[in-house]
Amino acid sequence: MKRMLSASNVYLYRDAVDFRKSINGLAVIVESDTDLPLGTGALFLFTNKQRDKIKVLYWDETGFALWYKRLESAKFKWPMQEKDAVFTLTQFDLDRLLSGFTIIGHKTIEIDSVTMS
């Protein structure tokens, strides 16, 4: 399922949200709290107060879709609220987050071909 969630832009909403909210409620949060466009194919990630659930809202060319994941015995490592309500992720960060790894303090390093002798 993670492979279905690929987009050029991935935004993580830092505040916990009420998980009774579905597509319309989460779309309102994006529209009211950010300047980000909803219908571009970007992924918008949300978590609950306990940080054990995640919802991903996205536009799939025919309408909005919502992806949901619950961890059984762990918590998502979510960046705390800072100046901005939204945190931008790379695809690598998204894959790590959905696999249960931390993305806090992690920096992506691109390495060109290295020759070891």
N, C-alpha and C positions, 0 to 999 in steps of 0.2 A: 504494500500500500504506500510506503514511503516514496517509491519511485513515481507514483502518480502526482506527488506533491513537488513539482519542480516549476520554478518560475524565475524570471529575471530579477524580481524584487520580492523580498521576504521581510515583513515587518512584524515585530513582536510588541504587543501592547503590554507595557510594564505593570500596570495596575491589575489586581485581581478583579474579575467580573463575576456577576451573578450567573451561574451556569444554567439557570432556567431560561436565560436568553437564547434565542435561536437565531436564524439568519437575519431577520429584520432588526432585532434588538442589537445584535453585534454590528450590523451595518450602520445603525444610528450612532453607535459609539465611535466608529471610524469617522463618520461624517462630522460629528459634533466636537470631537476631541483632537482631530488631526486635520491637516491640509492635504491628505493623501487621496488620490482618485480611487474609487472602488472598482470600477469596471475594466481595469487594465490587465487582469490576469495575475496581479500581485497576490501573494498569500498574506493573510493577516492572522497572527497567532494570539490566542487568549488563554489564560489559565484561571483556575478557581483559587479561592483563598487558601486552601490546603495544599496547593501546588501538586496535586496528584492527578489532575486531569488537564487536557489541552484540547482546544477547539481551533480548527483552521478554517477560515472563511476565504473563499475565492470565487472568482468569476470564470466559468469554463466555456465561454463563447455562446452558450444557450441560456444561461441563467446562473444564479449563485448556487454554490454547493458548500456543504459543511462536513468536515472530517473531524472525528472525535477519537481521542485515545485516553484510556485510564491506566495508570500504573498500579499494580497490585500491592507492592510493598516498598515503594520508593517515592521520591518526590522529584519533580522537575527542578533543575537548577536554574532559577529565573533571575535575571538582573533586577536589582532593586530600583525603585522609582528615583530618577534623578531629575535633571532640568526638563528633559523632553519626555513626553508620554510614550513615545515610540522608539524602538531600538531596531536598527537595520541588521539583518543577518545575511550571511552568504549561504549558498546551498550546502556547503560543507558543515557550517554551523547548525543548519536546520537538521541535517542528517544526524549529527552528534546529539542534538537536543532530543530528537524523537527516539534515539537509541538509549537515552538515559544518562548520557555524559554531560558534564558541565561545559558551558560555553562562556562562563564568567572568567575574564582575564585571559581567555584563549585568543591567540592571534594566528591568523592563517599565514603561512610562509610558503611562497612559491619558490621552488628550487629548479633551476635549469639543470640540464644534464650534468652530472658530476662524475668524473672519472677517478676511480681509486686505483692506486698502483700498489 
